[in-house]
Each structure stands twice: as C-alpha cells, then as structure tokens.
Amino acid sequence: MITFDIPEPLFFMKATVTDALKTVVDPELHVNIVDLGLVYHVRVDHLNKCILIKMTLSSKNCPMSDSILSGVKNCIIRTFPDYQAEVSLVWEPAWNYRTIPEAGLRKLRGL
C-alpha cells in the first residue's frame, strides 16, 4: 500500500490558487504578481467558501493598483466560482527589488 503525507488538507487548492494568480501581470513591470513576490499569503477558508489573499504592491502610490486588485479578484472568481475572494493589501514587509524571487528576477532580465 502506498501512503502519502499531505502537510495541509487544502495544499492542492492553495497551489491551484497560486498558479491562477500567475495570470495576473503587473502592467508596468510585465511580470506576474507571484513571481514578483507581491503575494505574501494565500489562505483557503473552505467552510465559508472564501479565498483570502494577503499581498502588497510595488508602491503605496502604484497607479495600477485598482487594475491589479481587480485582476486578483477576477482570477479567483473565475478559477473557483463557488468561492468569494478577499484581498488584503499590506505594506509590511515592504516590497523592493531585493524581495523578488529568482524566477521574477529572471523574467525582469528577460531570461
């Protein structure tokens, strides 16, 4: 018999949410918000049918904030039509180029 240890019951759903969020692209930097490191936390509240995203933007005065936040909500609703999307903007830790994961840096460099 093969057994699998899944560290978290909603692991696969969270992974699907993260993959879906990769379709949301920062219109100024032309890289998706996950690879830019803008998404800090994803939580699935299965009981209340809600997906909670904790994220930041490249700056508090980001001119594309409404577009990005709408993109995040639409992405979640499109991928999980039975769920609501809640997006919380946080400013700590502050985002900067040093916080971008390697995948995002490669995309910014055009590699």
DSSP file (Angstrom, degrees, kcal/mol; ACC not computed):
  #  RESIDUE AA STRUCTURE BP1 BP2  ACC     N-H-->O    O-->H-N    N-H-->O    O-->H-N    TCO  KAPPA ALPHA  PHI   PSI    X-CA   Y-CA   Z-CA
    1    1 A M              0   0    0      0, 0.0     2,-0.5     0, 0.0     0, 0.0   0.000 360.0 360.0 360.0 136.9    0.0    0.0    0.0
    2    2 A I        -     0   0    0      2,-0.0     2,-0.4     0, 0.0     0, 0.0  -0.842 360.0-168.4 -98.8 133.1    1.2    3.5   -0.9
    3    3 A T        -     0   0    0     -2,-0.5     2,-0.4     2,-0.0     0, 0.0  -0.919   5.7-155.4-120.8 150.9    0.6    6.3    1.6
    4    4 A F        -     0   0    0     -2,-0.4     2,-0.7     2,-0.0    -2,-0.0  -0.976   8.6-145.6-124.9 136.3    1.0   10.0    1.1
    5    5 A D        -     0   0    0     -2,-0.4     3,-0.1     2,-0.0    -2,-0.0  -0.902  14.8-169.8-100.4 113.2    1.6   12.6    3.7
    6    6 A I        -     0   0    0     -2,-0.7    -2,-0.0     1,-0.1     4,-0.0  -0.916  12.2-153.3-103.2 116.8   -0.1   15.8    2.8
    7    7 A P  S    S+     0   0    0      0, 0.0    -1,-0.1     0, 0.0     3,-0.1   0.753  80.8  23.1 -64.2 -24.0    1.1   18.5    5.2
    8    8 A E  S >  S-     0   0    0      1,-0.1     3,-2.0    -3,-0.1     4,-0.3  -0.991  73.3-133.4-145.5 131.5   -2.1   20.6    4.8
    9    9 A P  T 3  S+     0   0    0      0, 0.0     3,-0.3     0, 0.0     4,-0.2   0.824 108.8  42.0 -57.1 -33.8   -5.5   19.4    3.7
   10   10 A L  T 3> S+     0   0    0      1,-0.2     4,-2.6     2,-0.1     5,-0.2   0.096  78.7 119.2-101.5  23.1   -6.0   22.3    1.3
   11   11 A F  H <> S+     0   0    0     -3,-2.0     4,-2.2     1,-0.2    -1,-0.2   0.909  75.9  46.4 -54.2 -48.4   -2.5   22.1   -0.1
   12   12 A F  H  > S+     0   0    0     -3,-0.3     4,-2.0    -4,-0.3    -1,-0.2   0.861 111.6  50.9 -68.6 -34.8   -3.6   21.4   -3.7
   13   13 A M  H  > S+     0   0    0      2,-0.2     4,-2.3     1,-0.2    -1,-0.2   0.917 110.5  49.3 -67.5 -41.7   -6.2   24.1   -3.7
   14   14 A K  H  X S+     0   0    0     -4,-2.6     4,-2.5     1,-0.2    -2,-0.2   0.887 110.0  51.9 -63.2 -37.8   -3.7   26.6   -2.5
   15   15 A A  H  X S+     0   0    0     -4,-2.2     4,-2.4    -5,-0.2    -1,-0.2   0.888 109.2  50.0 -65.1 -38.2   -1.3   25.5   -5.2
   16   16 A T  H  X S+     0   0    0     -4,-2.0     4,-2.5     2,-0.2    -2,-0.2   0.895 109.8  50.9 -66.3 -40.1   -4.1   26.0   -7.8
   17   17 A V  H  X S+     0   0    0     -4,-2.3     4,-2.4     2,-0.2    -2,-0.2   0.938 110.9  48.7 -60.4 -47.1   -4.8   29.5   -6.4
   18   18 A T  H  X S+     0   0    0     -4,-2.5     4,-0.8     1,-0.2    -2,-0.2   0.911 111.8  48.7 -61.6 -43.1   -1.1   30.4   -6.6
   19   19 A D  H >< S+     0   0    0     -4,-2.4     3,-0.8     1,-0.2    -1,-0.2   0.908 111.2  50.5 -62.6 -40.9   -0.9   29.1  -10.2
   20   20 A A  H >< S+     0   0    0     -4,-2.5     3,-2.0     1,-0.2    -2,-0.2   0.888 103.9  58.5 -64.3 -38.3   -4.0   31.0  -11.1
   21   21 A L  H >< S+     0   0    0     -4,-2.4     3,-1.6     1,-0.3    12,-0.5   0.709  89.2  74.2 -65.6 -18.4   -2.5   34.2   -9.6
   22   22 A K  T << S+     0   0    0     -4,-0.8    -1,-0.3    -3,-0.8    -2,-0.2   0.590  85.3  65.8 -70.4  -8.0    0.4   33.8  -12.1
   23   23 A T  T <  S+     0   0    0     -3,-2.0     2,-0.7    -4,-0.2    -1,-0.3   0.581  81.8  89.0 -85.8  -9.8   -2.0   35.0  -14.8
   24   24 A V    <   -     0   0    0     -3,-1.6     9,-2.5    -4,-0.2     2,-0.4  -0.801  66.9-166.1 -91.2 115.0   -2.2   38.4  -13.1
   25   25 A V  B     -A   32   0A   0     -2,-0.7     7,-0.3     7,-0.3    46,-0.1  -0.839  26.3-119.5-108.3 135.4    0.6   40.6  -14.5
   26   26 A D     >  -     0   0    0      5,-2.6     4,-2.6    -2,-0.4     5,-0.5  -0.622  25.8-145.5 -67.2 117.6    1.9   43.9  -13.2
   27   27 A P  T  4 S+     0   0    0      0, 0.0    -1,-0.2     0, 0.0     5,-0.0   0.724  93.8  44.3 -64.6 -21.5    1.1   46.2  -16.2
   28   28 A E  T  4 S+     0   0    0      3,-0.1    -2,-0.1     1,-0.1    -3,-0.0   0.852 123.0  32.5 -89.2 -37.5    4.2   48.3  -15.6
   29   29 A L  T  4 S-     0   0    0      2,-0.2     3,-0.1    -3,-0.0    -1,-0.1   0.627  93.3-138.6 -96.3 -15.0    6.8   45.5  -14.9
   30   30 A H     <  +     0   0    0     -4,-2.6     2,-0.3     1,-0.2    -5,-0.0   0.816  66.1 110.8  61.6  34.0    5.2   42.9  -17.2
   31   31 A V  S    S-     0   0    0     -5,-0.5    -5,-2.6    -7,-0.0    -1,-0.2  -0.980  75.5 -99.5-133.8 146.0    5.8   40.1  -14.8
   32   32 A N  B  >  -A   25   0A   0     -2,-0.3     4,-1.6    -7,-0.3    -7,-0.3  -0.254  30.7-116.1 -68.6 156.7    3.2   38.2  -12.8
   33   33 A I  T  4>S+     0   0    0     -9,-2.5     5,-2.3   -12,-0.5     6,-0.8   0.753 111.8  54.0 -67.8 -26.0    2.5   39.2   -9.2
   34   34 A V  T >45S+     0   0    0    -13,-0.3     3,-1.4   -10,-0.3    -1,-0.2   0.951 109.9  45.5 -71.8 -49.5    3.6   35.8   -7.8
   35   35 A D  T 345S+     0   0    0      1,-0.3    69,-0.5     2,-0.1    -2,-0.2   0.763 109.2  57.4 -66.8 -23.6    7.0   35.9   -9.5
   36   36 A L  T 3<5S-     0   0    0     -4,-1.6    -1,-0.3    64,-0.1    -2,-0.2   0.629 113.7-119.9 -77.8 -12.6    7.4   39.5   -8.4
   37   37 A G  T < 5S+     0   0    0     -3,-1.4    -3,-0.2    -4,-0.4    -2,-0.1   0.716  75.7 128.5  81.6  20.7    6.9   38.4   -4.8
   38   38 A L      < +     0   0    0     -5,-2.3    18,-2.5    -6,-0.2     2,-0.7   0.718  52.5  78.3 -81.6 -21.3    3.9   40.6   -4.3
   39   39 A V  E     +B   55   0B   0     -6,-0.8    16,-0.2    16,-0.2     3,-0.1  -0.808  52.9 171.7 -92.4 116.9    1.7   37.8   -2.9
   40   40 A Y  E     +     0   0B   0     14,-2.3     2,-0.3    -2,-0.7    15,-0.2   0.799  61.2   6.9 -93.9 -34.3    2.6   37.1    0.7
   41   41 A H  E     -B   54   0B   0     13,-2.2    13,-2.9     2,-0.0     2,-0.4  -0.991  50.1-163.6-156.3 140.4    0.0   34.7    1.8
   42   42 A V  E     -B   53   0B   0     -2,-0.3     2,-0.4    11,-0.2    11,-0.2  -0.996  15.2-180.0-124.0 129.2   -2.9   32.6    0.4
   43   43 A R  E     -B   52   0B   0      9,-2.7     9,-3.2    -2,-0.4     2,-0.6  -0.997  15.2-152.8-131.9 133.6   -5.5   31.1    2.8
   44   44 A V  E     -B   51   0B   0     -2,-0.4     2,-1.0     7,-0.2     7,-0.2  -0.920   2.2-165.1-106.2 119.5   -8.5   29.0    1.8
   45   45 A D  E  >> +B   50   0B   0      5,-3.3     5,-2.2    -2,-0.6     4,-0.6  -0.804  12.2 177.1-101.5  89.4  -11.4   29.1    4.1
   46   46 A H  T >45S+     0   0    0     -2,-1.0     3,-0.5     1,-0.2    -1,-0.2   0.855  74.3  57.6 -64.9 -36.2  -13.3   26.1    2.9
   47   47 A L  T 345S+     0   0    0      1,-0.2    -1,-0.2    -3,-0.2    -2,-0.1   0.908 117.3  32.1 -62.1 -43.7  -16.1   26.4    5.5
   48   48 A N  T 345S-     0   0    0     -3,-0.2    -1,-0.2     2,-0.1    -2,-0.2   0.329 107.9-122.0 -97.1   6.4  -17.0   29.9    4.4
   49   49 A K  T <<5 +     0   0    0     -4,-0.6    35,-2.6    -3,-0.5     2,-0.4   0.943  66.8 134.0  53.3  54.2  -16.1   29.4    0.7
   50   50 A C  E   < -Bc  45  84B   0     -5,-2.2    -5,-3.3    33,-0.3     2,-0.5  -0.996  46.8-154.1-137.8 138.8  -13.6   32.2    0.7
   51   51 A I  E     -Bc  44  85B   0     33,-2.8    35,-2.7    -2,-0.4     2,-0.5  -0.967  16.6-157.9-112.9 123.3  -10.1   32.6   -0.6
   52   52 A L  E     -Bc  43  86B   0     -9,-3.2    -9,-2.7    -2,-0.5     2,-0.5  -0.886   6.1-168.2-107.9 127.2   -8.0   35.2    1.3
   53   53 A I  E     -Bc  42  87B   0     33,-3.0    35,-3.2    -2,-0.5     2,-0.6  -0.961   5.7-164.5-115.8 125.6   -5.0   36.8   -0.4
   54   54 A K  E     +Bc  41  88B   0    -13,-2.9   -14,-2.3    -2,-0.5   -13,-2.2  -0.956  32.9 143.4-107.7 121.2   -2.6   38.9    1.5
   55   55 A M  E     -Bc  39  89B   0     33,-2.6    35,-2.7    -2,-0.6     2,-0.2  -0.886  35.4-142.9-148.4 174.3   -0.4   40.9   -0.8
   56   56 A T        -     0   0    0    -18,-2.5     2,-0.3    -2,-0.3    35,-0.1  -0.750  16.8-126.4-130.9-179.5    1.4   44.1   -1.4
   57   57 A L        -     0   0    0     33,-0.3    38,-0.4    -2,-0.2     3,-0.1  -0.803  35.1 -99.9-124.4 169.9    2.1   46.4   -4.4
   58   58 A S  S    S-     0   0    0     -2,-0.3     2,-0.3     1,-0.2     3,-0.0   0.774 104.9  -3.6 -65.0 -24.0    5.3   47.8   -5.8
   59   59 A S    >   -     0   0    0      1,-0.1     3,-1.5    37,-0.0    -1,-0.2  -0.978  68.7-113.1-159.7 159.1    4.5   51.1   -4.0
   60   60 A K  T 3  S+     0   0    0     -2,-0.3    -1,-0.1     1,-0.3    -2,-0.1   0.783 120.2  49.1 -64.4 -25.9    1.7   52.7   -2.0
   61   61 A N  T 3  S+     0   0    0     -3,-0.0    -1,-0.3    -4,-0.0    -3,-0.0   0.035  77.1 156.0-101.5  25.4    1.1   55.0   -4.9
   62   62 A C    X   -     0   0    0     -3,-1.5     3,-1.5     1,-0.2     4,-0.2  -0.340  36.1-151.1 -56.2 119.1    1.0   52.3   -7.5
   63   63 A P  T 3  S+     0   0    0      0, 0.0     3,-0.2     0, 0.0    -1,-0.2   0.671  94.1  50.8 -69.6 -14.8   -1.0   53.8  -10.4
   64   64 A M  T 3> S+     0   0    0      1,-0.2     4,-2.5     2,-0.1     5,-0.2   0.177  73.6 114.1-106.0  16.8   -2.2   50.4  -11.5
   65   65 A S  H <> S+     0   0    0     -3,-1.5     4,-2.8     1,-0.2     5,-0.3   0.901  76.6  49.1 -58.1 -45.1   -3.4   49.2   -8.0
   66   66 A D  H  > S+     0   0    0     -4,-0.2     4,-2.3    -3,-0.2    -1,-0.2   0.910 112.5  48.8 -61.7 -41.5   -7.1   49.1   -9.0
   67   67 A S  H  > S+     0   0    0      2,-0.2     4,-2.2     1,-0.2    -1,-0.2   0.917 113.4  45.9 -64.1 -44.6   -6.3   47.1  -12.1
   68   68 A I  H  X S+     0   0    0     -4,-2.5     4,-2.2     2,-0.2    -2,-0.2   0.932 113.9  47.8 -66.1 -46.2   -4.1   44.6  -10.2
   69   69 A L  H  X S+     0   0    0     -4,-2.8     4,-2.3    -5,-0.2    -2,-0.2   0.892 112.6  49.0 -64.4 -39.5   -6.6   44.1   -7.4
   70   70 A S  H  X S+     0   0    0     -4,-2.3     4,-2.9    -5,-0.3     5,-0.2   0.904 109.8  53.2 -63.6 -40.6   -9.5   43.6   -9.8
   71   71 A G  H  X S+     0   0    0     -4,-2.2     4,-2.2    -5,-0.2    -2,-0.2   0.895 108.6  49.4 -60.9 -41.0   -7.3   41.1  -11.7
   72   72 A V  H  X S+     0   0    0     -4,-2.2     4,-2.1     2,-0.2    -2,-0.2   0.949 113.8  44.7 -63.6 -49.5   -6.7   39.2   -8.5
   73   73 A K  H  X S+     0   0    0     -4,-2.3     4,-2.5     1,-0.2     5,-0.2   0.925 115.0  47.9 -62.5 -45.1  -10.4   39.0   -7.5
   74   74 A N  H  X S+     0   0    0     -4,-2.9     4,-2.5     1,-0.2    -1,-0.2   0.882 109.6  54.0 -63.4 -38.5  -11.5   38.1  -11.1
   75   75 A C  H  X S+     0   0    0     -4,-2.2     4,-2.1    -5,-0.2    -1,-0.2   0.919 111.1  44.9 -61.4 -45.5   -8.8   35.4  -11.3
   76   76 A I  H  X S+     0   0    0     -4,-2.1     4,-3.0     2,-0.2    -2,-0.2   0.928 114.5  47.9 -66.1 -45.9  -10.0   33.8   -8.1
   77   77 A I  H  < S+     0   0    0     -4,-2.5    -2,-0.2     1,-0.2    -1,-0.2   0.877 113.0  49.1 -64.4 -37.8  -13.7   34.0   -9.0
   78   78 A R  H  < S+     0   0    0     -4,-2.5    -1,-0.2    -5,-0.2    -2,-0.2   0.894 117.7  40.0 -67.3 -40.4  -13.0   32.6  -12.5
   79   79 A T  H  < S+     0   0    0     -4,-2.1    -2,-0.2     1,-0.3    -1,-0.2   0.858 131.7  24.8 -78.7 -36.6  -11.0   29.7  -11.1
   80   80 A F    ><  +     0   0    0     -4,-3.0     3,-2.2    -5,-0.2    -1,-0.3  -0.709  68.5 176.1-128.9  78.4  -13.2   29.0   -8.1
   81   81 A P  T 3  S+     0   0    0      0, 0.0    -1,-0.1     0, 0.0    -4,-0.1   0.701  78.9  57.9 -62.8 -19.4  -16.7   30.3   -9.0
   82   82 A D  T 3  S+     0   0    0      2,-0.1     2,-0.3   -32,-0.0    -5,-0.1   0.460  99.7  75.2 -87.3   0.2  -18.2   28.9   -5.7
   83   83 A Y  S <  S-     0   0    0     -3,-2.2     2,-0.3    -7,-0.2   -33,-0.3  -0.790  72.5-132.8-114.1 153.2  -15.8   31.0   -3.6
   84   84 A Q  E     -c   50   0B   0    -35,-2.6   -33,-2.8    -2,-0.3     2,-0.5  -0.676  21.6-134.3 -93.4 157.2  -15.5   34.6   -2.7
   85   85 A A  E     -c   51   0B   0     -2,-0.3     2,-0.5   -35,-0.2   -33,-0.2  -0.962  18.0-173.7-116.5 129.4  -12.2   36.5   -3.0
   86   86 A E  E     -c   52   0B   0    -35,-2.7   -33,-3.0    -2,-0.5     2,-0.5  -0.988   5.9-167.3-120.6 124.4  -10.9   38.7   -0.2
   87   87 A V  E     -c   53   0B   0     -2,-0.5     2,-0.5   -35,-0.2   -33,-0.2  -0.949   1.1-167.5-115.8 124.0   -7.7   40.7   -0.9
   88   88 A S  E     -c   54   0B   0    -35,-3.2   -33,-2.6    -2,-0.5     2,-0.5  -0.942  11.7-146.5-110.5 125.8   -5.9   42.4    1.9
   89   89 A L  E     -c   55   0B   0     -2,-0.5     2,-0.3   -35,-0.2   -33,-0.2  -0.776  20.6-178.1 -88.7 131.6   -3.1   44.9    1.0
   90   90 A V        -     0   0    0    -35,-2.7   -33,-0.3    -2,-0.5   -50,-0.0  -0.932  23.3-162.7-126.9 153.5   -0.3   45.0    3.4
   91   91 A W        +     0   0    0     -2,-0.3   -35,-0.1     1,-0.1    -1,-0.1   0.377  56.1 108.5-117.1   0.9    2.8   47.3    3.4
   92   92 A E  S    S+     0   0    0      1,-0.2     2,-0.1     2,-0.1    -1,-0.1  -0.997  75.0  34.1-127.0 127.5    5.0   45.3    5.8
   93   93 A P  S    S-     0   0    0      0, 0.0    -1,-0.2     0, 0.0     2,-0.1   0.527 103.8-129.8 -72.0 147.8    7.3   43.8    4.9
   94   94 A A        -     0   0    0     -2,-0.1     2,-0.3     1,-0.1    -2,-0.1  -0.416  19.1-122.9 -67.7 138.2    7.9   46.5    2.3
   95   95 A W        +     0   0    0    -38,-0.4     2,-0.3    -2,-0.1    -1,-0.1  -0.607  43.6 149.4 -81.2 141.2    8.4   45.2   -1.2
   96   96 A N    >   -     0   0    0     -2,-0.3     3,-2.0   -37,-0.0     4,-0.3  -0.943  62.0 -85.2-157.0 176.7   11.5   46.1   -3.1
   97   97 A Y  G >  S+     0   0    0     -2,-0.3     3,-0.9     1,-0.3    -2,-0.0   0.753 122.2  62.7 -63.1 -23.5   13.7   44.6   -5.8
   98   98 A R  G 3  S+     0   0    0      1,-0.2    -1,-0.3     0, 0.0    -3,-0.0   0.685  99.1  56.3 -73.7 -16.4   15.7   42.6   -3.1
   99   99 A T  G <  S+     0   0    0     -3,-2.0    -1,-0.2   -63,-0.1    -2,-0.2   0.450  79.4 111.8 -94.3  -0.1   12.5   40.7   -2.2
  100  100 A I  S <  S-     0   0    0     -3,-0.9   -63,-0.1    -4,-0.3   -64,-0.1  -0.588  71.1-121.6 -75.4 128.5   11.8   39.4   -5.7
  101  101 A P    >>  -     0   0    0      0, 0.0     4,-2.1     0, 0.0     3,-0.5  -0.214  29.0-102.1 -63.1 161.8   12.2   35.7   -6.0
  102  102 A E  H 3> S+     0   0    0      1,-0.2     4,-2.4     2,-0.2     5,-0.2   0.855 121.1  57.7 -56.0 -39.5   14.8   34.3   -8.5
  103  103 A A  H 3> S+     0   0    0      1,-0.2     4,-1.7     2,-0.2    -1,-0.2   0.902 108.6  46.5 -60.0 -40.6   12.0   33.4  -11.1
  104  104 A G  H <> S+     0   0    0    -69,-0.5     4,-2.5    -3,-0.5    -1,-0.2   0.887 109.5  53.2 -69.0 -39.4   10.9   37.0  -11.1
  105  105 A L  H  X S+     0   0    0     -4,-2.1     4,-2.0     1,-0.2    -2,-0.2   0.905 108.1  51.3 -62.4 -41.0   14.4   38.4  -11.4
  106  106 A R  H  <>S+     0   0    0     -4,-2.4     5,-2.9     1,-0.2     4,-0.5   0.911 111.1  48.1 -62.2 -41.4   15.0   36.2  -14.5
  107  107 A K  H ><5S+     0   0    0     -4,-1.7     3,-0.8     1,-0.2    -2,-0.2   0.892 109.7  51.7 -67.7 -39.0   11.8   37.4  -16.1
  108  108 A L  H 3<5S+     0   0    0     -4,-2.5    -1,-0.2     1,-0.2    -2,-0.2   0.863 110.8  49.0 -63.8 -34.5   12.7   41.0  -15.4
  109  109 A R  T 3<5S-     0   0    0     -4,-2.0    -1,-0.2    -5,-0.2    -2,-0.2   0.548 116.8-117.2 -81.0  -6.9   16.0   40.4  -17.0
  110  110 A G  T < 5       0   0    0     -3,-0.8    -3,-0.2    -4,-0.5    -2,-0.1   0.748 360.0 360.0  79.0  23.4   14.3   38.8  -20.0
  111  111 A L      <       0   0    0     -5,-2.9    -4,-0.2    -6,-0.2    -5,-0.1   0.436 360.0 360.0 -92.5 360.0   15.9   35.4  -19.5
